[in-house]
């Protein structure tokens, strides 16, 4: 006798194989979002360093 979990897993595997393109689209979207987040964090770090540089200039003037 199959359990509800085993039936659900079989259903998901069957649907995933039928919608392989959808899985690829999700992977592409995740990569795009991660790249955007990385760029935003790099910009934030750059702006933070710029602010620190300005503070240092004010301190030594």
N, C-alpha and C positions, 0 to 999 in steps of 0.2 A: 504494500500500500504506500502510495506516494504521500509525502507530507506537503503541506502548503508551501513551505520554503523551496522544496525541490521543484515543485510545479512552477513557482515564480522564477526560479533560476533558469529553468528550461525555456520558459516564455521569453525572458530577457535575452538569453543567448540566441534564440531563434529570431527575434526581432532585430537584434544587433547585427546579425549576419545579413539580414534583408536590407538594413539601413546603414550599410558600411560607409556610404558617402556622408551621412549625417555625422557619424563618429569622426570622420576626417575633418568636417567643417568645425566641429566642436574643438578638436585639437588645434586647428589653425587659429580659431578665435582665442583660445587660451594663450597661445604663443603671442598673439598680437597684444593682448591685454598685459601680459607679463612684460613685454618689450616697452609698452607705454609707461608702465609703472616704473621700470628701471630708468627710463629717460627722465621722468618727473623727479625721481629721487636724486639723479645726478644733477639736474638743474637746481634743485633745492640746496644741495651741497655746495654747488658753485656760488649761488647767491649768498649762502651763509659765509663762505670764505671771503667773498667780496665785502660783506658787512664787517667782518673781522678786520680786513685790511683797512677799511675806512676808519674804524675805531682806533687802530694802531697809529694811523697817520695823525688823528686828532690828539692822541695821547702824547706823541713825540713833538708836536708843534708848540 
